[in-house]
Amino acid sequence: MILIIDFGSQYNQLIARRVRERRVYCRILPPTVDADEIKEMNPKGIILSGGPGSIYEENSPKADKRIFGLGVPILGICYGMQFMIDALGGEVQAAGRREYGFARLEVVEDEGLFKGVASPAECWMSHGDSVIALPEGFKITAATANTPIAAIADPARNLFGLQFHPEVEHTPKGKILLKNFLFDVCRCKRTWTMKSFAEESMVRIQQTVGRKRVILGLSGGVDSTVTALLIHRAIGKNLTCIFVDNGLLRKDEAKQLKERLTRHLEVDIRYARAGGKFLEGLKGVLDPEKKRKIIGRIFMEVFEAEAKKIADAEFLAQGTLYPDVIESVSAFGGPTAVIKSHHNVGGLPKRMKLKLVEPLRELFKDEVRRLGKELGLPEELIWRQPFPGPGLAIRILGEVTAKRLKILREADAALLEVIRERGYYRKLWQSFAVLIPAKSVGVMGDSRTYEHIIAIRAVTSKDAMTADWARLPHDLLGEVANRIINEVRGVNRVVYDISSKPPGTIEWE
Ligand code: XMP
């Protein structure tokens, strides 16, 4: 295992991904973890991440300096390297010029981390401080014009530092540097596979749960479906799933999901139809946050009522993924970003006195899909685009009514049909329609129309943290617009959303 100490860099998840791509298991921990705990975990190596702080600022994050005495190889990246140098008695100073972007790296030592990296190599810099004096034992292994100390090594102690970011695509040889660290320096083995993960986590689930009953909120999305499958494999009939149909799903989705889930998962699934309750609760509500809260509350009520029928439940399973976990742990030990209120069932476990089981907590979305494949889940369940808990309600601006839901469903179905036919469904992170219930004038046949507007949102993304609007072919967009305007009553205009995230978000509300 490799341990990544998180000093708050925006690239931390990327470091984790790079390590796991090499089939080495890794974990990200905040700098508050102390050296004894680390020793206990027995990592093969430690990576100190970059971060926005300045080492000589009093409040900048610091890790336990005793890690340098553990005899474990350590690689410091950017701020992580500066922390290491400062901790070991070297010197860091504000650079004369901030350096941001590409730089040409002259490799001084083509051994150690730089084995197989030809000089010069391109690298990606992003720093305001630089190392100006090295502690004893260190030597310079690479330099750029602006940063004479761009890479360092103390081979005797297995300590390494890189001022640039090896984890980003803009450092083309970065993967080699990380590979050398993992295998030559840390002597890691490539044992992290989805098969081994599945086996280990089934054992862990069995140990945690024993013969007790687990309940799980199944949405039909890939995360909850894979969670269900994994737990079912581990404990069989002691898993009971609850599917809440909130009436805010896409056209025919509830029906289709029910059929697919029954066909592919031999799991006990209770279906709670509650569309009426949700619509009733949303009556007259225009504010997006209010909508989300109301939907969250009703979901909990329906789920709880259903769960109470399962008398012996002691555990609640959730398909929480690694990005959700990391988002709630900041470099400074506290929460940074608040995850939207019902990305998960929030307060439920506490209220119902249930213990949590989250077997996917360590995985990224694409790893979950691989795990699903490993477990034999069919493609149609693995490759579903993400769909938000509050469903179509946050894609109807203004009040949610049965009539508006119908318009949006029809428009959305037409869009998805074209997207699928043209082979774009998997290429897009998400693609959906949004109803703007403002009216605009049009002409159909010889008559004037005055009807609603549909916006199309299609984005590419790796993890939903950032996203870009998809450059869909114009004729595809034209076909979508034609179909919606011709087929969906109440719509006479279609527009395409060309905002990226940030500053936009993927959903409109
Ligand atoms: P935003 O709109 O914040 O969305 O860019 C990021 C991703 O999260 C999904 N999303 C949700 N998922 N419950 C969910 O389960 C929610 O309340 C929720 N809100 C947004 C969204 O579809 C996108 O994939």
Boltz pocket constraint, residues with backbone or C-beta under 6 A from the ligand:
constraints:
  - pocket:
      binder: B
      contacts: [[A, 292], [A, 340], [A, 341], [A, 342], [A, 343], [A, 344], [A, 386], [A, 387], [A, 388], [A, 389], [A, 390], [A, 430], [A, 464], [A, 501], [A, 504], [A, 505], [A, 506], [A, 507], [A, 508]]
      max_distance: 6.0
